[in-house]
Amino acid sequence: MLATTTRATPARARRAGGRRLREITTALAPPLGLGVILLVGWTLLVTSGIVSSTIPSPRAVADYVLRSARDLTFWGAIGSTALRWLMGFVASWALGTLLGLAAALNKTTDLLLSSVVEFFRPIPPIVYLPFVLLAMGTRNSAVTILVVSGAMWPVLLQTRAGVHDVDRVLLDVGAAYNLTFWQRLRSVVAPSALPFQIAGIRMSMTIALIVVVMTEMLGTGSGIGGAMATAEQSGSYAALFGLALVAAVLGLVADGILSVLERRMIPWGNMVRQENAS
């Protein structure tokens, strides 16, 4: 009996490893395939002369990135953008969560915030750029304010929607067990609203990166955006495309990390997605 169990364990491990490998392959195949198609199409457009000669080839862009990777200034620009991005995103997440909870838990607050949200949410953050730079200069706090003005809304709206979606039965159970308001918020409301909030966080993170790079291009003159503006003015189009590619990779890496965290924090999410697919 012991021998049978010992032999079965490696077999189960191999089957689990095989399933995991298939899952990873299935997840990576579509984006990798699309990337190959885009690269081939880009190369054909450049070599055929269909597009302007100012458009660099993928090889020229790759050469720039590999060459710049040995330059500390290149990494300094990435670090500067990443820091501003992180500061703005954390501020957007914190403020959006607090306001979303306040709106969901109090009808008066919800009515007051609804008008504010509907007025300010459609306004692009870049509109505020001249006023913020005039008042605060090019400090990181100025960039954070601009990021919050654009990236806060998805977190706020998704948090409010998540709290409203909490099953009433769960709230009644919490009341039956005499849980305090904060205990119900922590043990009932927060887990139920978490899938909604993570969706808002992923949207907020993307918006935050766009706002940071645009602000750097038009205002601060530093970071990835500042380097892109300099490259555009000097006609270094391989550098311009290479820096844009680096910014895109930053966004993809961050979204991938959030996707992994989502699977670990919300393990029942896969079952829900499978049920919806079937």
MIDOSE-1310 file (N, C-alpha, C; in nm, 2 decimals, decimal comma, always signed):
residues 278
mlat	+0,08/-0,12/+0,00/+0,00/+0,00/+0,00/+0,09/+0,12/+0,00; +0,19/+0,12/+0,08/+0,28/+0,24/+0,09/+0,35/+0,25/-0,04; +0,39/+0,14/-0,11/+0,46/+0,15/-0,23/+0,38/+0,21/-0,34; +0,25/+0,17/-0,34/+0,15/+0,23/-0,44/+0,14/+0,38/-0,42
ttra	+0,13/+0,42/-0,30/+0,12/+0,57/-0,27/+0,24/+0,64/-0,31; +0,36/+0,58/-0,29/+0,48/+0,65/-0,32/+0,50/+0,66/-0,47; +0,45/+0,55/-0,55/+0,46/+0,56/-0,69/+0,36/+0,66/-0,75; +0,24/+0,68/-0,69/+0,14/+0,76/-0,74/+0,17/+0,91/-0,72
tpar	+0,25/+0,94/-0,62/+0,27/+1,08/-0,59/+0,35/+1,15/-0,70; +0,46/+1,10/-0,75/+0,53/+1,16/-0,86/+0,44/+1,17/-0,99; +0,36/+1,07/-1,01/+0,27/+1,08/-1,13/+0,17/+1,19/-1,12; +0,12/+1,21/-0,99/+0,02/+1,32/-0,98/+0,10/+1,45/-0,99
arra	+0,22/+1,46/-0,94/+0,30/+1,58/-0,96/+0,33/+1,61/-1,10; +0,36/+1,51/-1,18/+0,38/+1,53/-1,32/+0,26/+1,58/-1,39; +0,14/+1,52/-1,36/+0,02/+1,56/-1,42/-0,02/+1,71/-1,39; +0,00/+1,74/-1,26/-0,02/+1,88/-1,22/+0,07/+1,97/-1,29
ggrr	+0,20/+1,93/-1,30/+0,30/+2,02/-1,37/+0,26/+2,03/-1,52; +0,21/+1,92/-1,58/+0,17/+1,93/-1,72/+0,05/+2,02/-1,74; -0,05/+2,02/-1,64/-0,16/+2,11/-1,65/-0,12/+2,25/-1,63; -0,03/+2,28/-1,54/+0,02/+2,41/-1,52/+0,09/+2,46/-1,64
lrei	+0,17/+2,38/-1,71/+0,24/+2,42/-1,83/+0,14/+2,45/-1,94; +0,04/+2,37/-1,95/-0,06/+2,40/-2,05/-0,14/+2,53/-2,03; -0,17/+2,56/-1,90/-0,23/+2,68/-1,86/-0,15/+2,80/-1,90; -0,02/+2,79/-1,87/+0,08/+2,90/-1,90/+0,09/+2,92/-2,05
ttal	+0,10/+2,81/-2,12/+0,11/+2,82/-2,27/-0,01/+2,88/-2,33; -0,13/+2,84/-2,28/-0,26/+2,89/-2,33/-0,27/+3,04/-2,30; -0,22/+3,08/-2,19/-0,23/+3,22/-2,15/-0,13/+3,31/-2,23; -0,01/+3,25/-2,26/+0,09/+3,33/-2,33/+0,08/+3,33/-2,48
appl	+0,02/+3,22/-2,54/+0,02/+3,21/-2,68/-0,05/+3,32/-2,75; -0,17/+3,37/-2,71/-0,24/+3,48/-2,79/-0,15/+3,61/-2,79; -0,10/+3,66/-2,67/-0,03/+3,78/-2,68/+0,10/+3,77/-2,76; +0,17/+3,65/-2,74/+0,30/+3,63/-2,81/+0,27/+3,63/-2,96
glgv	+0,16/+3,55/-3,00/+0,13/+3,55/-3,14/+0,09/+3,68/-3,20; +0,02/+3,76/-3,13/-0,02/+3,90/-3,17/+0,11/+3,98/-3,18; +0,20/+3,97/-3,09/+0,33/+4,04/-3,09/+0,41/+4,01/-3,22; +0,42/+3,88/-3,25/+0,49/+3,84/-3,37/+0,43/+3,90/-3,50
illv	+0,29/+3,89/-3,50/+0,22/+3,95/-3,62/+0,25/+4,10/-3,63; +0,24/+4,17/-3,52/+0,26/+4,31/-3,53/+0,41/+4,35/-3,57; +0,50/+4,27/-3,52/+0,64/+4,30/-3,56/+0,66/+4,27/-3,70; +0,61/+4,16/-3,75/+0,62/+4,13/-3,90/+0,56/+4,24/-3,98
gwtl	+0,44/+4,28/-3,94/+0,37/+4,38/-4,02/+0,44/+4,51/-4,01; +0,50/+4,55/-3,90/+0,57/+4,67/-3,88/+0,70/+4,67/-3,97; +0,77/+4,56/-3,97/+0,88/+4,54/-4,06/+0,85/+4,56/-4,21; +0,74/+4,49/-4,25/+0,70/+4,50/-4,39/+0,66/+4,64/-4,43
lvts	+0,59/+4,71/-4,34/+0,55/+4,85/-4,37/+0,67/+4,94/-4,39; +0,77/+4,92/-4,30/+0,89/+5,01/-4,31/+0,98/+4,97/-4,43; +1,00/+4,84/-4,46/+1,09/+4,80/-4,57/+1,02/+4,83/-4,71; +0,89/+4,83/-4,71/+0,82/+4,85/-4,84/+0,81/+5,00/-4,87
givs	+0,83/+5,08/-4,78/+0,82/+5,23/-4,80/+0,68/+5,28/-4,80; +0,59/+5,20/-4,75/+0,45/+5,25/-4,74/+0,43/+5,36/-4,64; +0,50/+5,35/-4,53/+0,50/+5,45/-4,43/+0,61/+5,55/-4,44; +0,60/+5,65/-4,37/+0,71/+5,76/-4,38/+0,84/+5,70/-4,34
stip	+0,95/+5,76/-4,40/+1,08/+5,72/-4,37/+1,13/+5,75/-4,23; +1,05/+5,84/-4,16/+1,08/+5,87/-4,02/+1,05/+5,76/-3,92; +0,96/+5,66/-3,97/+0,93/+5,55/-3,88/+1,04/+5,45/-3,88; +1,10/+5,43/-3,76/+1,22/+5,34/-3,75/+1,17/+5,19/-3,76
spra	+1,27/+5,11/-3,80/+1,24/+4,96/-3,81/+1,24/+4,90/-3,67; +1,18/+4,79/-3,65/+1,19/+4,72/-3,51/+1,34/+4,69/-3,47; +1,42/+4,67/-3,57/+1,56/+4,64/-3,54/+1,63/+4,77/-3,48; +1,60/+4,88/-3,55/+1,66/+5,01/-3,50/+1,61/+5,04/-3,36
vady	+1,49/+5,01/-3,33/+1,43/+5,04/-3,20/+1,50/+4,94/-3,09; +1,51/+4,82/-3,13/+1,58/+4,72/-3,04/+1,72/+4,76/-3,02; +1,79/+4,80/-3,12/+1,93/+4,85/-3,10/+1,94/+4,96/-3,01; +1,85/+5,06/-3,02/+1,85/+5,17/-2,92/+1,83/+5,12/-2,78
vlrs	+1,73/+5,04/-2,76/+1,70/+4,99/-2,62/+1,82/+4,91/-2,56; +1,88/+4,83/-2,64/+1,99/+4,75/-2,59/+2,11/+4,84/-2,57; +2,13/+4,94/-2,65/+2,25/+5,03/-2,63/+2,22/+5,12/-2,51; +2,10/+5,16/-2,49/+2,07/+5,25/-2,38/+2,07/+5,18/-2,24
ardl	+2,05/+5,05/-2,25/+2,04/+4,97/-2,12/+2,18/+4,97/-2,05; +2,28/+5,01/-2,12/+2,41/+5,03/-2,05/+2,44/+5,17/-2,00; +2,34/+5,26/-2,01/+2,35/+5,40/-1,97/+2,27/+5,42/-1,85; +2,33/+5,47/-1,74/+2,26/+5,50/-1,62/+2,15/+5,61/-1,63
tfwg	+2,17/+5,70/-1,73/+2,07/+5,80/-1,75/+1,94/+5,74/-1,79; +1,95/+5,64/-1,88/+1,83/+5,57/-1,92/+1,75/+5,51/-1,81; +1,82/+5,44/-1,72/+1,76/+5,38/-1,60/+1,71/+5,48/-1,50; +1,78/+5,60/-1,50/+1,73/+5,71/-1,41/+1,60/+5,76/-1,46
aigs	+1,58/+5,77/-1,59/+1,45/+5,82/-1,65/+1,34/+5,72/-1,61; +1,37/+5,59/-1,63/+1,27/+5,49/-1,59/+1,24/+5,49/-1,45; +1,34/+5,51/-1,36/+1,31/+5,51/-1,22/+1,23/+5,63/-1,18; +1,26/+5,75/-1,24/+1,18/+5,87/-1,21/+1,03/+5,85/-1,25
talr	+1,01/+5,80/-1,37/+0,87/+5,77/-1,41/+0,80/+5,67/-1,32; +0,87/+5,56/-1,28/+0,82/+5,46/-1,20/+0,78/+5,51/-1,06; +0,87/+5,60/-1,00/+0,84/+5,66/-0,87/+0,71/+5,75/-0,88; +0,70/+5,83/-0,98/+0,58/+5,92/-0,99/+0,46/+5,84/-1,02
wlmg	+0,48/+5,73/-1,10/+0,36/+5,64/-1,13/+0,31/+5,58/-1,00; +0,41/+5,53/-0,92/+0,37/+5,46/-0,79/+0,30/+5,56/-0,70; +0,36/+5,68/-0,68/+0,30/+5,77/-0,59/+0,16/+5,81/-0,63; +0,14/+5,84/-0,76/+0,01/+5,88/-0,81/-0,09/+5,77/-0,80
fvas	-0,05/+5,64/-0,83/-0,14/+5,53/-0,82/-0,18/+5,50/-0,68; -0,09/+5,50/-0,59/-0,12/+5,48/-0,45/-0,22/+5,58/-0,39; -0,19/+5,71/-0,43/-0,28/+5,82/-0,39/-0,42/+5,80/-0,45; -0,43/+5,76/-0,58/-0,55/+5,74/-0,65/-0,63/+5,62/-0,58
walg	-0,56/+5,52/-0,55/-0,62/+5,40/-0,49/-0,68/+5,43/-0,35; -0,60/+5,50/-0,27/-0,64/+5,53/-0,13/-0,76/+5,62/-0,13; -0,75/+5,73/-0,21/-0,86/+5,83/-0,21/-0,99/+5,77/-0,28; -0,97/+5,70/-0,39/-1,08/+5,64/-0,46/-1,15/+5,54/-0,37
tllg	-1,08/+5,46/-0,29/-1,14/+5,36/-0,20/-1,22/+5,43/-0,09; -1,16/+5,53/-0,03/-1,23/+5,60/+0,08/-1,36/+5,67/+0,03; -1,35/+5,74/-0,08/-1,47/+5,80/-0,14/-1,57/+5,70/-0,19; -1,53/+5,59/-0,24/-1,62/+5,49/-0,29/-1,69/+5,42/-0,17
laaa	-1,62/+5,40/-0,06/-1,69/+5,34/+0,06/-1,79/+5,44/+0,11; -1,74/+5,57/+0,12/-1,83/+5,67/+0,18/-1,96/+5,69/+0,09; -1,95/+5,68/-0,04/-2,06/+5,69/-0,13/-2,15/+5,57/-0,11; -2,09/+5,45/-0,10/-2,17/+5,33/-0,09/-2,25/+5,31/+0,04
lnkt	-2,19/+5,37/+0,15/-2,24/+5,34/+0,28/-2,33/+5,45/+0,33; -2,34/+5,56/+0,26/-2,42/+5,68/+0,30/-2,49/+5,74/+0,18; -2,62/+5,74/+0,18/-2,70/+5,79/+0,06/-2,67/+5,94/+0,04; -2,66/+6,02/+0,14/-2,64/+6,16/+0,13/-2,50/+6,19/+0,06
tdll	-2,40/+6,12/+0,11/-2,27/+6,13/+0,05/-2,27/+6,08/-0,09; -2,35/+5,98/-0,12/-2,35/+5,93/-0,26/-2,41/+6,03/-0,35; -2,52/+6,10/-0,31/-2,58/+6,20/-0,39/-2,49/+6,32/-0,42; -2,41/+6,36/-0,31/-2,32/+6,47/-0,33/-2,20/+6,43/-0,42
lssv	-2,15/+6,31/-0,40/-2,04/+6,27/-0,48/-2,08/+6,24/-0,63; -2,20/+6,20/-0,65/-2,24/+6,17/-0,79/-2,23/+6,29/-0,88; -2,28/+6,40/-0,83/-2,27/+6,52/-0,91/-2,12/+6,56/-0,94; -2,04/+6,55/-0,83/-1,90/+6,58/-0,85/-1,83/+6,49/-0,95
veff	-1,86/+6,36/-0,94/-1,80/+6,26/-1,03/-1,84/+6,29/-1,17; -1,97/+6,31/-1,19/-2,02/+6,33/-1,33/-1,96/+6,46/-1,39; -1,93/+6,56/-1,31/-1,87/+6,68/-1,36/-1,72/+6,67/-1,39; -1,65/+6,61/-1,30/-1,50/+6,61/-1,32/-1,45/+6,49/-1,39
rpip	-1,52/+6,38/-1,39/-1,46/+6,25/-1,45/-1,43/+6,27/-1,60; -1,52/+6,33/-1,68/-1,49/+6,34/-1,82/-1,38/+6,43/-1,86; -1,33/+6,52/-1,77/-1,23/+6,62/-1,80/-1,09/+6,55/-1,80; -1,02/+6,56/-1,91/-0,88/+6,50/-1,92/-0,79/+6,56/-1,82
pivy	-0,71/+6,49/-1,75/-0,62/+6,54/-1,65/-0,52/+6,65/-1,71; -0,49/+6,63/-1,84/-0,39/+6,73/-1,90/-0,45/+6,87/-1,90; -0,58/+6,88/-1,89/-0,64/+7,02/-1,89/-0,59/+7,09/-1,77; -0,57/+7,02/-1,66/-0,52/+7,09/-1,53/-0,37/+7,12/-1,53
lpfv	-0,30/+7,07/-1,63/-0,15/+7,07/-1,63/-0,10/+7,22/-1,61; -0,15/+7,31/-1,69/-0,09/+7,45/-1,67/-0,11/+7,51/-1,53; -0,23/+7,48/-1,48/-0,27/+7,54/-1,35/-0,19/+7,47/-1,24; -0,17/+7,34/-1,24/-0,10/+7,27/-1,14/+0,05/+7,31/-1,14
llam	+0,11/+7,32/-1,27/+0,25/+7,35/-1,28/+0,27/+7,49/-1,23; +0,18/+7,58/-1,26/+0,19/+7,72/-1,22/+0,19/+7,73/-1,07; +0,10/+7,65/-1,01/+0,09/+7,66/-0,86/+0,20/+7,59/-0,78; +0,24/+7,47/-0,84/+0,33/+7,38/-0,76/+0,46/+7,36/-0,83
gtrn	+0,48/+7,40/-0,95/+0,61/+7,37/-1,02/+0,61/+7,23/-1,07; +0,73/+7,18/-1,09/+0,75/+7,04/-1,15/+0,78/+6,94/-1,04; +0,74/+6,96/-0,92/+0,76/+6,86/-0,82/+0,68/+6,74/-0,84; +0,72/+6,63/-0,77/+0,65/+6,50/-0,79/+0,51/+6,52/-0,73
savt	+0,49/+6,60/-0,63/+0,35/+6,62/-0,58/+0,26/+6,68/-0,68; +0,31/+6,76/-0,77/+0,23/+6,82/-0,88/+0,18/+6,71/-0,97; +0,27/+6,62/-1,01/+0,24/+6,50/-1,09/+0,14/+6,41/-1,03; +0,15/+6,39/-0,90/+0,06/+6,31/-0,82/-0,08/+6,36/-0,82
ilvv	-0,09/+6,50/-0,81/-0,23/+6,56/-0,82/-0,29/+6,54/-0,95; -0,21/+6,55/-1,06/-0,27/+6,53/-1,19/-0,31/+6,38/-1,21; -0,23/+6,29/-1,16/-0,26/+6,15/-1,17/-0,39/+6,12/-1,10; -0,40/+6,17/-0,98/-0,52/+6,15/-0,90/-0,65/+6,20/-0,97
sgam	-0,63/+6,31/-1,04/-0,75/+6,38/-1,11/-0,80/+6,29/-1,22; -0,72/+6,20/-1,27/-0,76/+6,11/-1,38/-0,78/+5,96/-1,34; -0,70/+5,92/-1,24/-0,69/+5,77/-1,21/-0,78/+5,73/-1,09; -0,83/+5,83/-1,02/-0,91/+5,80/-0,90/-1,05/+5,74/-0,93
wpvl	-1,11/+5,78/-1,04/-1,25/+5,75/-1,07/-1,28/+5,60/-1,09; -1,20/+5,52/-1,16/-1,23/+5,38/-1,17/-1,23/+5,31/-1,03; -1,14/+5,34/-0,95/-1,14/+5,28/-0,81/-1,26/+5,32/-0,73; -1,30/+5,45/-0,74/-1,41/+5,50/-0,67/-1,54/+5,43/-0,72
lqtr	-1,56/+5,43/-0,85/-1,68/+5,37/-0,90/-1,69/+5,22/-0,88; -1,58/+5,15/-0,89/-1,58/+5,01/-0,87/-1,60/+4,97/-0,73; -1,54/+5,05/-0,64/-1,56/+5,02/-0,50/-1,70/+5,04/-0,46; -1,76/+5,15/-0,50/-1,90/+5,17/-0,47/-1,99/+5,06/-0,53
agvh	-1,96/+5,02/-0,65/-2,04/+4,91/-0,71/-2,02/+4,78/-0,64; -1,90/+4,75/-0,59/-1,87/+4,63/-0,52/-1,94/+4,63/-0,39; -1,95/+4,74/-0,31/-2,02/+4,74/-0,18/-2,17/+4,72/-0,21; -2,22/+4,79/-0,31/-2,36/+4,77/-0,34/-2,40/+4,63/-0,38
dvdr	-2,30/+4,56/-0,43/-2,33/+4,42/-0,48/-2,32/+4,31/-0,37; -2,28/+4,35/-0,25/-2,27/+4,26/-0,14/-2,40/+4,19/-0,11; -2,40/+4,06/-0,09/-2,52/+3,98/-0,07/-2,59/+4,03/+0,06; -2,71/+4,06/+0,06/-2,78/+4,11/+0,18/-2,79/+4,00/+0,28
vlld	-2,79/+3,87/+0,24/-2,79/+3,76/+0,34/-2,67/+3,77/+0,42; -2,55/+3,79/+0,36/-2,43/+3,80/+0,44/-2,43/+3,91/+0,54; -2,49/+4,02/+0,50/-2,50/+4,13/+0,60/-2,59/+4,10/+0,71; -2,70/+4,03/+0,68/-2,79/+3,98/+0,79/-2,72/+3,88/+0,88
vgaa	-2,64/+3,80/+0,83/-2,56/+3,70/+0,91/-2,47/+3,77/+1,00; -2,40/+3,87/+0,95/-2,31/+3,95/+1,03/-2,38/+4,02/+1,14; -2,50/+4,08/+1,11/-2,58/+4,14/+1,22/-2,63/+4,04/+1,32; -2,66/+3,92/+1,28/-2,71/+3,81/+1,37/-2,60/+3,77/+1,47
ynlt	-2,47/+3,78/+1,42/-2,36/+3,75/+1,51/-2,31/+3,87/+1,59; -2,39/+3,98/+1,58/-2,36/+4,10/+1,66/-2,22/+4,16/+1,62; -2,18/+4,15/+1,49/-2,06/+4,21/+1,45/-2,07/+4,36/+1,45; -1,96/+4,43/+1,49/-1,96/+4,57/+1,48/-1,95/+4,62/+1,34
fwqr	-1,97/+4,75/+1,32/-1,97/+4,80/+1,18/-1,83/+4,77/+1,12; -1,72/+4,79/+1,19/-1,59/+4,77/+1,13/-1,56/+4,62/+1,11; -1,62/+4,54/+1,19/-1,60/+4,39/+1,17/-1,67/+4,35/+1,05; -1,79/+4,40/+1,03/-1,87/+4,37/+0,91/-1,80/+4,42/+0,78
lrsv	-1,74/+4,54/+0,79/-1,67/+4,60/+0,68/-1,55/+4,52/+0,64; -1,48/+4,47/+0,75/-1,36/+4,39/+0,72/-1,39/+4,25/+0,68; -1,49/+4,18/+0,74/-1,51/+4,04/+0,72/-1,61/+4,01/+0,61; -1,70/+4,10/+0,58/-1,81/+4,07/+0,49/-1,80/+4,16/+0,37
vaps	-1,79/+4,29/+0,39/-1,80/+4,39/+0,27/-1,67/+4,38/+0,19; -1,56/+4,39/+0,26/-1,43/+4,40/+0,18/-1,41/+4,28/+0,10; -1,42/+4,15/+0,15/-1,40/+4,04/+0,06/-1,50/+4,03/-0,06; -1,62/+4,07/-0,04/-1,72/+4,07/-0,15/-1,69/+4,17/-0,25
alpf	-1,65/+4,29/-0,21/-1,62/+4,40/-0,30/-1,48/+4,39/-0,37; -1,40/+4,30/-0,32/-1,26/+4,29/-0,37/-1,25/+4,27/-0,52; -1,33/+4,18/-0,58/-1,32/+4,16/-0,73/-1,35/+4,29/-0,80; -1,45/+4,36/-0,76/-1,48/+4,49/-0,83/-1,36/+4,59/-0,81
qiag	-1,31/+4,60/-0,69/-1,20/+4,69/-0,67/-1,08/+4,66/-0,75; -1,04/+4,54/-0,76/-0,92/+4,50/-0,84/-0,94/+4,54/-0,98; -1,06/+4,52/-1,03/-1,09/+4,57/-1,17/-1,07/+4,72/-1,18; -1,11/+4,79/-1,08/-1,09/+4,94/-1,09/-0,94/+4,97/-1,07
irms	-0,87/+4,90/-0,99/-0,73/+4,92/-0,97/-0,65/+4,90/-1,10; -0,68/+4,80/-1,18/-0,61/+4,77/-1,30/-0,64/+4,88/-1,40; -0,76/+4,93/-1,41/-0,79/+5,05/-1,49/-0,71/+5,17/-1,45; -0,71/+5,19/-1,31/-0,65/+5,31/-1,26/-0,50/+5,31/-1,28
mtia	-0,44/+5,19/-1,27/-0,29/+5,18/-1,29/-0,26/+5,22/-1,44; -0,34/+5,18/-1,53/-0,31/+5,21/-1,67/-0,32/+5,36/-1,69; -0,43/+5,42/-1,64/-0,45/+5,56/-1,66/-0,34/+5,64/-1,59; -0,30/+5,60/-1,47/-0,19/+5,67/-1,40/-0,06/+5,67/-1,48
livv	-0,03/+5,56/-1,55/+0,10/+5,56/-1,63/+0,08/+5,66/-1,75; -0,03/+5,66/-1,81/-0,05/+5,75/-1,93/-0,04/+5,89/-1,88; -0,10/+5,93/-1,77/-0,10/+6,06/-1,72/+0,05/+6,11/-1,68; +0,12/+6,02/-1,62/+0,26/+6,05/-1,58/+0,34/+6,08/-1,70
vmte	+0,34/+5,99/-1,80/+0,42/+6,01/-1,92/+0,38/+6,13/-2,00; +0,25/+6,16/-2,01/+0,21/+6,28/-2,08/+0,25/+6,41/-2,00; +0,24/+6,40/-1,87/+0,28/+6,52/-1,79/+0,43/+6,54/-1,80; +0,51/+6,43/-1,81/+0,65/+6,45/-1,83/+0,69/+6,51/-1,96
mlgt	+0,61/+6,47/-2,06/+0,64/+6,51/-2,20/+0,60/+6,66/-2,21; +0,49/+6,71/-2,15/+0,45/+6,84/-2,17/+0,48/+6,94/-2,06; +0,53/+6,88/-1,94/+0,55/+6,97/-1,83/+0,68/+6,96/-1,76; +0,71/+6,85/-1,70/+0,83/+6,83/-1,62/+0,96/+6,82/-1,70
gsgi	+0,95/+6,76/-1,82/+1,07/+6,75/-1,90/+1,17/+6,64/-1,85; +1,13/+6,55/-1,76/+1,21/+6,45/-1,71/+1,14/+6,32/-1,72; +1,21/+6,21/-1,68/+1,15/+6,08/-1,69/+1,14/+6,03/-1,83; +1,07/+5,92/-1,85/+1,05/+5,87/-1,98/+0,98/+5,97/-2,08
ggam	+0,88/+6,03/-2,03/+0,81/+6,13/-2,11/+0,90/+6,25/-2,15; +0,98/+6,30/-2,06/+1,08/+6,40/-2,10/+1,18/+6,36/-2,20; +1,23/+6,23/-2,18/+1,32/+6,18/-2,28/+1,25/+6,16/-2,42; +1,13/+6,12/-2,42/+1,05/+6,11/-2,55/+1,04/+6,25/-2,61
atae	+1,01/+6,35/-2,54/+0,99/+6,48/-2,59/+1,13/+6,53/-2,65; +1,24/+6,50/-2,58/+1,37/+6,54/-2,64/+1,40/+6,47/-2,76; +1,37/+6,34/-2,76/+1,39/+6,25/-2,88/+1,31/+6,30/-3,00; +1,19/+6,34/-2,98/+1,10/+6,39/-3,09/+1,16/+6,52/-3,14
qsgs	+1,20/+6,61/-3,06/+1,25/+6,74/-3,10/+1,38/+6,73/-3,18; +1,47/+6,63/-3,14/+1,59/+6,61/-3,21/+1,59/+6,52/-3,33; +1,47/+6,46/-3,35/+1,46/+6,37/-3,47/+1,51/+6,23/-3,44; +1,53/+6,19/-3,32/+1,58/+6,06/-3,28/+1,45/+5,97/-3,27
yaal	+1,40/+5,92/-3,38/+1,28/+5,85/-3,38/+1,29/+5,71/-3,33; +1,41/+5,65/-3,34/+1,43/+5,52/-3,28/+1,42/+5,53/-3,13; +1,48/+5,64/-3,08/+1,47/+5,66/-2,93/+1,33/+5,68/-2,89; +1,25/+5,76/-2,97/+1,12/+5,79/-2,94/+1,03/+5,66/-2,93
fgla	+1,05/+5,58/-3,03/+0,97/+5,45/-3,03/+1,02/+5,36/-2,92; +1,15/+5,36/-2,90/+1,21/+5,27/-2,79/+1,16/+5,31/-2,65; +1,15/+5,44/-2,62/+1,11/+5,48/-2,49/+0,96/+5,45/-2,48; +0,88/+5,47/-2,59/+0,74/+5,43/-2,58/+0,72/+5,28/-2,55
lvaa	+0,81/+5,20/-2,61/+0,81/+5,06/-2,59/+0,84/+5,03/-2,44; +0,93/+5,09/-2,39/+0,97/+5,07/-2,24/+0,85/+5,11/-2,15; +0,78/+5,22/-2,18/+0,67/+5,26/-2,10/+0,56/+5,15/-2,12; +0,54/+5,09/-2,24/+0,44/+4,99/-2,25/+0,47/+4,86/-2,18
vlgl	+0,60/+4,83/-2,18/+0,65/+4,71/-2,10/+0,62/+4,73/-1,95; +0,65/+4,85/-1,90/+0,62/+4,88/-1,76/+0,47/+4,85/-1,73; +0,38/+4,90/-1,82/+0,24/+4,88/-1,79/+0,20/+4,73/-1,80; +0,26/+4,66/-1,89/+0,23/+4,51/-1,90/+0,28/+4,44/-1,78
vadg	+0,40/+4,47/-1,73/+0,46/+4,40/-1,62/+0,37/+4,43/-1,49; +0,33/+4,55/-1,48/+0,24/+4,59/-1,36/+0,11/+4,52/-1,37; +0,05/+4,51/-1,49/-0,08/+4,44/-1,51/-0,06/+4,29/-1,48; +0,05/+4,24/-1,53/+0,07/+4,10/-1,50/+0,09/+4,07/-1,35
ilsv	+0,15/+4,15/-1,28/+0,17/+4,13/-1,13/+0,03/+4,14/-1,07; -0,05/+4,24/-1,11/-0,19/+4,25/-1,05/-0,27/+4,13/-1,09; -0,25/+4,07/-1,21/-0,33/+3,95/-1,25/-0,29/+3,83/-1,16; -0,16/+3,82/-1,13/-0,12/+3,71/-1,04/-0,18/+3,73/-0,90
lerr	-0,17/+3,85/-0,85/-0,22/+3,88/-0,72/-0,37/+3,86/-0,71; -0,44/+3,89/-0,82/-0,59/+3,86/-0,82/-0,62/+3,72/-0,81; -0,54/+3,63/-0,88/-0,56/+3,49/-0,87/-0,54/+3,43/-0,73; -0,44/+3,49/-0,66/-0,41/+3,45/-0,53/-0,50/+3,50/-0,43
mipw	-0,55/+3,62/-0,44/-0,64/+3,69/-0,34/-0,78/+3,65/-0,36; -0,82/+3,61/-0,49/-0,96/+3,58/-0,52/-0,95/+3,44/-0,59; -0,92/+3,33/-0,52/-0,91/+3,20/-0,59/-1,04/+3,16/-0,65; -1,16/+3,21/-0,60/-1,28/+3,16/-0,66/-1,31/+3,24/-0,79
gnmv	-1,23/+3,33/-0,83/-1,25/+3,40/-0,96/-1,24/+3,32/-1,08; -1,15/+3,22/-1,08/-1,14/+3,13/-1,19/-1,27/+3,04/-1,21; -1,33/+3,00/-1,10/-1,45/+2,92/-1,11/-1,56/+3,01/-1,17; -1,57/+3,13/-1,12/-1,67/+3,22/-1,17/-1,65/+3,24/-1,32
rqen	-1,53/+3,27/-1,37/-1,50/+3,29/-1,51/-1,54/+3,16/-1,59; -1,50/+3,04/-1,54/-1,54/+2,92/-1,61/-1,69/+2,90/-1,62; -1,76/+2,93/-1,52/-1,91/+2,92/-1,52/-1,97/+3,02/-1,62; -1,91/+3,14/-1,63/-1,96/+3,24/-1,72/-1,93/+3,20/-1,87
as	-1,81/+3,14/-1,88/-1,77/+3,09/-2,02/-1,86/+2,98/-2,07; -1,90/+2,89/-1,97/-1,98/+2,78/-2,01/-2,13/+2,81/-2,03
